[in-house]
Amino acid sequence: MMADLSNGILILDYGSQYTQLIARRVREMHVYCEIRPPQSLDEIRQCHPRGIILSGGPNSVYEEGAPQLDPAVVDLGIPTLGVCYGMYLIALAVGGKVEAAGEREYGRAEIEIKNPDGLFDGFDAGERAQVWMSHGDRVTALPDTCLLAACSANSPIAAFADPGRRVFGVQFHPEVAHTPRGGEILRNFLFSSCGCVPDWTAGHFIQEQVQAIRDRVGPNRRAICGLSGGVDSAVAAVLVHRALGDRLTCIFVDHGFLRLHEGHQVDRIFRSHLGIDLRTIDASERFLARLAGVEDPEEKRRIIGHTFIDVFEDAAKHVDDDVGFLVQGTLYPDVIESMSPRGGPSVTIKTHHNVGGLRPDLPFELIEPLRELFKDEVRHVGRELGLPEEIVGRHPFPGPGLAVRILGQVTREALRMLQRADAIYLEEIREAGLYDDIWQAFAVLLPVQAVGVMGDSRTYENVIALRAVTSTDGMTADWYPFPSDVVGRIANRIINEVDGVNRVVYDVSSKPPATIEWE
């Protein structure tokens, strides 16, 4: 059932690559929002949104099978903003006309403000502003109830408003950085048009979640948490611990795919500093045996996810008879990448072990308190909860660990090489003072060997790929431009100090089209 959005925004996703950016911008202004596939009139009414945003999308509104909007939505009296494709849907709903543009407009463009009220409050009439366009259709006619708000050379109606219905449309994308004053436009919509209250803060989130967890678990039942030591599971654990106290037991499963010496660090921090009941289980042999001969990344994730649950079941038997809940650090990007937010036949990018990799006969009810948060929001919550920066500031690490950074079969020798190479990489990044400038950095062992010359002898050994990206929430990412002397020093150390490696390469792919992880 959809959450109550009486002080929040409902974002209807029509397939835009920028839909998650809309959500990010809204939340940056401390207003809660949810992304949903196109909803029926009754579904919209049930969640009582303070406002609605219709995203862009790749379709033409006249294509067969293109997603549509119930025209009655514009008569609900709920402030509604349509972006690009969403603008066309609103234009048609109010009686306007949409046609194919003479030529596709993509990239930076300039609009002229015609009506500086509403969305453009704070702009001047006649002012020109830079925006980002990405469209092949355009609105060519509107009824008399609508006001022209802005135009451009390619779009005679680049923005409009229907004040009586409280609906708005913009041809461009205010959510992207290439629209410099897009934040002002969204802010005008959220606060002037919708009357939202900016109460979506880390403290408010913690208060709500603590109460929700207590209500759900009740006064007597217990929960276990699958602790990995990463930011997500750590914040989830401390949040649930605040709600349940000693009725939470954290189970740290060392699956053997952690970074070098990471198991000892996790045990030390959680046992000594946070006072949480922690059970550490060395299940590395069990995981390695189950992955023997497996190369397919989705199969790896499935096996690791199911094995985690097997280990949890065994561990739970030694905790208490009334363990009914499993806590996980699932995040919004995990959910988005594992299943389409549009509810349609879109492609699953990868199965996250804590979203799609769990066994269907799971014996626990899931508690996923971070499921609607982006990574940077999780860090804010962690700091508010008092977690040490050693945990909160860590780079993201996948649940399956190095198993999905070894492309091909996972063997003990492969793990040895990758752990050592990864440790050298991170050590040099920290030494250069670059760790906090990078969102995520890691090494990958490639399933290829290359010819080399070492000590005047021919070698035929393994290749390590280095990956480092900058990002805000993991939904998009750019590769990090290392100084040449730093990356040269890293490569030299890996080749000289890791037996079995004679070549190092650096990944300069952005997301999209690539993903951050290789598997």
N, C-alpha and C positions, 0 to 999 in steps of 0.2 A: 504494500500500500504506500502511496506517495506521502512524503512528509508534508506537514502543514507549512505553507510558505506565506503566511499572513504578513510577515515582514521580510519576505525573500522574493527572489526572481526565478521564474520558471523559464529555462532556456530550451527551446524546441530545436532539436538538431536535424537539419535537412541535408546533412552530409558535407558540410564545409570542413576544409582542413584547418580552419581557424576557430572552430566552435569552442575548443578547450581554452583558447586565448580569451574568448569572451568571458568565460567563467573566471579565469584568472584575474582579468581586469575588474570584474564586479567584486570579487572577494578582496582584492587589494584595497577597495574602498570600504571594507568591513561590512559588506552586505552579503548575506548567505544566498546561494543560488544552487540549483540542481539542473543538470543536463538530462533531458528525457527525449525519447523519440516523439514524433508528432502525436499529439494526444487528441482524443475525442473531446467534444464540448463538455460532457459529464465529467471526464477525468480532470479537465482543467478546473471546473467548478469545485471539485472535491478537495483540491489542495489549496484553494483560496490564495492564489499568488497576489502579491502586491503589484507585480508587473510581469510582463511577458516579453521575451526577446526571441525573435525568429531568426535563425542563423542563415548564412548563405548556403549554397549547395551547387553541385556540378550540373544539375539538370536545367532544361528549359521548362517553364511552367506548362507549355503546350505539348510536351513530349508524352507519348503514351506511357502510363505507369509512373509518371513523375509524382512525387509526394505533394499533397495538396493541404489546404487549410479550410476548415469549415467556415464559410463566410460569416456565420453567426458569432464567431469569436470576437470580431471587431465591434459587435454591439453589446458586449458584456460590460462595458464601462471600465474595463481593466486597462491601464496604460500599456500599450503594446508597441514595440519597436521592431521593425523589419530591416534586416541588413542584407543588401544585395538580393539574393533569391527570396529572402523573407520580405523584402520591399515589394517584389512583384506580387507575392501572395496577398499582401495587404491592399495593393493597388487594385487587383482584381476583385477583392472582397468588397471594396467601397464603390465599385462601378467604374474603375479606370481601365486603361488599355495598355497591354505590354506587347512589344514587337521585337523581332530580331534587330540588333544594331547593325549599321552598315559595315562596321568592322569591330573586331574584338578589342576591348580596351583592357590592357593589363599593365600594371606598374604605377608609377607616380603620375598624378594628375593634379590639376588645379581647379578648385570650385570657386564660384562667386556667390557670396552670401546675399540672398534676396530678402529674407525675413529673419532678423536677428533675435526673434523671440523663441521660446520653447527650447528645442535642442541646442539652438545657437545663441542662447543668452550669454552675453559677454563678448560676442563678436560685433562687428560694425556692418551696417548695410553697405554693400558694395565691396566689402573686404574680400580679398582672395586668400585662400588657404590651401596648403598642400594636403593631399589625401592619397590613399592607395586604392586603386580600382582593380577589379578582376571580374569582368563580365562580358557576355556576348549578346544579352538582351538589354532592353531599356524600357522605362515607362514613357509612353508617348502622349497619354491623355489622362486627365483626372476630372472628377465631377466638381461642381461649383462649391461643394462643402470643403474642399481641400485648398490649402495654401501652398504656393511654391516657396520652398525654403532656401534652395540652392540650385545652381545649374553649373554645367561645365561645357567645354567645347564639344564633347562627344555625347553628353547626356543633358538634354534640355531640362529634364527633371532629375536632378542629382539628389534632391532631398525634398520631402513634402511633409505636411501635417494635416490631419483632419481633427481640428480642436474639439468639435462636438463629440466625436467618438473617442478622443484621447489616444489616437493612433498616429504613428510616425513611420517614415521610411527613409532610408539612406542608401544610395547606390554604392557607396564606397564602404571600406572596412575601418571603422573607428577603433577597433580593438588592436590593430597592429601598430608597431612602433613607427612605421612609415607614414602614419597619419599623426603628425606631431601633436595636434590638439584634440585627438580622438578621446583622450581621457576626460576633457572638459565636456564633450558631447555626451559621453556615457554618464558622467556625474550629473549633468542637467536632467537626464532621463531618470536616474535613480532617485534623486532627492527632490527636484522641483516637480517632475511629472508624477512619480510614483509615491513620493513622501516616505521613502524608506528611512529607517533609523540605523545608523552605522554601529551596530552592536555585535557584529561577527568578529570577536576577538579571541585570542588564545584563552584568556581567563574565562570568558563566557562559554566557550566550547568545553573546557574542562569541567566547569560546574554542571553543564547539561549532561555530559557523558557520565560523570560520576553518579548522578542521580539515576540516569537510565540504566546503568549497569546494576546498581543496587536493586532497583525495581525488578529487573529481569531475573537476576540470580536468586533473589530472596534472602532471608536472614540466615539460612543454614547451609545451603549448598556451596560447593567449592568449584574452583576453576584451575586449570593448568594452562601455562603459556609456553608455546614453543619459542624459546629464546635463541636467537642466532648471534646476538651481540651487535647487530647493526642498528642503525638509527630507528627504523620502523618498529621492530619487535621490542626494542628497549623502551621507547616511548609508550607503546601499547601496554607493556608490562607494568611500568610505573603508574600509568593512568588507572589501570584495573586494580593495582595494589592500593591506590588511594581509595578506591571504592570498597574493596573487599578486605583489605588488611591481610592477616595471616591465613585467610581462606583462599589465597592465591599461592600456588606453587609453580615456580618457573623450572622448566626442564630444558637444560641446555644439551642438545644432542651434537656431539662432535662427530660429524659424518665423515671426517677425514679430508674434506675438501676446503678447509679453511686456509686463510693466509698463514704464513709462517709465524708460529708462537701465538696465534690469535686465541686459541682455546684458553691458555693461561691468563691472558688479559681479561677475557670476558668473566672468567671465574672470579678473578681478583676484584674487579669493579663491582659486580653485582653482590657478591658475598660480603665484601668488606665495607663498601661505601653506601650501598642502598638498602641494606638490611632486609633483602627479600629472600624467602626460602628458596634455595636453588639446589637442584639435583643435576649433577653432571654425569652424562652417560657417554662412554666411548663406544660408538657403534660403527667405527670406520671399517672394520672387517666385513660387517654385515652389508654395508652400502657398496663396498668394492665388489663383493661377491655378486650382488644383484645386478651390477652394471657391467659385469664381465661380457665382453664381446659386443656391447651396445654402442652404436655410433650415432644414430638418429637423435637430434637434440630434443624433439618433442617426446620421444620415448624415454630419454634420460630424465626429463622433468617429471613425467608420469611416474616412473619407478621411484624417484627420489621422494616425490610427494606421498606416494603410498607407503613407502618405507618409513617416512616420518611418522605417519599415523600408527603404523605397527609399533614403533618404538614408544610413542605416546601411550598407547594402550597398555603396553607392558609396564611403563613407568607409573601410570595412573593407578594400577593395582596396588602399588606400594605407597600411595599417597593417602588415600581415604576411600571408603566405599561410596561416597556420595559426590564424586567428581562428575559433573554433568556438562561442563563447558570447556571449550578450547579457545584460547585467546590467540589471535593472529594479527600481524601488523600490515594487513592488506591496505594498499593505498589506491586512490582514484586512478592514477595512470595504470596500475596493475589491472584494474577492472576494465578500463577502456581498451587496453591492448589485448585482453583475453576474450572480450565479447563486445559486439557492436553496440554502442550506446543508442544507435538508431533502431535497434531491434530488427534489422533487416539482414539481407544476405551478404554483409560485408565480410572481408577476410579477417580471420584471427591472425594477428601478427605473431604472437607466441603465447603459449599457455604458461601462466605463472603458477608455480607449485602450490601457492596459497589461494588460487582462484579456481583454476580448471583442473589442477592435478590431484585434488583430493578424491579419495575413494567414495563412491556413492552411498555406501552403507556406513558412513561416519557415525561412530557411537556417541559423539558429543554434539551439543549445540554450539555453533560458532559465535564468538564475540569478536567483532571487527570494528573497534571504536574509531579507527582512522580511515575507514573505507571511503569517506567522502573528502579526504584531504589530499592536497598536493604536497610534494616533498618539503618545500620551504615552509608550508604551514605546519608540518609535523615538527620541524626544527623549532619553530616559535613555541609550540606546545611543550616540547621537551625542555626548553629553557625556562618556561613558566613553571614547569614541574620541578625544576632544580637539578636536572641531570647535568653531570660534568661535561664540559666542552669536549673532552676526550671522546665521548660518545656522540653528542649532538652534532659535532662538526665533522664527523667521519664521512668519507665518501660512501655512496651507496654500494652495497654488496649483494649480489643475487642470493636468494635462498638456497639454490642448488650449489652455490659456491663455485669453486674452480672446476667442477665437473662440466660446466657449460662454457668454460674458457679453455678447455682441452678439446679441440676440434677432432673428433674421432674417438677411439676407445680410451677409456680412463684406466690407466695402469699406475702402479706404485711409482715406477720410474718417471712417467709423465708428470705425476704430481710433484715429485721431487724437483724436477727441472723448473716447473712453472712456479712453485712456491718460492724458490730461490730467486728466479728472475724477477718476480713480482715484488719481492722484498727489496731487492736492489733498486728497482724503479722508484718505489715509494720513498725509500731512504734518500735518494738523490733529489727527488722533487722537494722533500722537506728541507734538505740541506740548502737548496737553492732559494728557499723562501717562497715557493710557488704553490704549495699544497692547497692553501685557502683560496687561491685564484682559480683553481680547477674544480669543476663540479664532480668529476669522476675520472680516475686514471687506473689503468690495470694492464696487465700483460696477458697475451693469448698464445697458446702453443698451437701452431699450425700443423695440419696433417701432411706436411711435405718435408722433404729433406733437400738440402742444397749442397753443391760442391764448394769446398773452401780449401785454403792452404794455411796450415798451422804448423810452425816449426819445420818448414821446408817439406812437409808431407801433405799429401792430398787427404782431405776429410770429406765425409758425406754425412752431414749431421742435420740437426733440427733447426727450425726457424721460429723465432719469437716475434710476434707483432705487438707493438705498443699502441695503446689507445688512450687519449686524454681529450675531454670535452668540457666546454662551458655550457651551462644551462641554468634555468630557473627551477623547472619542475620535472624535467625528464621527458616532456612531451616533444620538445624540439631541442636540438643541440648543435653546436658548432665545434669543429676540431680546434684544439688549443695550439697556437703557434709558438712552440718552444724556441728559445734562443738556441742557435745551432751548437754552441759549445756545451749546453746542458744535455741535449739529446745525444750528442756525440760521446759525452762522458758516460751516459747511461748505457749506450750500446757497447762501448768498450769494456765496461765492467761486466756486463752480462756475458759477453763472448769469452772473456778471460776467466770468469769465476764460476760459470755454470757449465759443468761437464755435459757434453752432448749437444751444445748449441754453437753454431758457427756463423749465424746470420741474424740480424735484427732489422725489422722494417717498422715504419711509422704509418698509422692509418690516418689519412686526411679526408675521411668521409664525414659529411654532416648528416643529421637526422631531421627530416627525411632527406634523401631516399633511404639511407642506411638506418639501422637501429643502433643504439649505443653499444649493447652487447653484440657479440658475433653470433651467438646462438640464443 
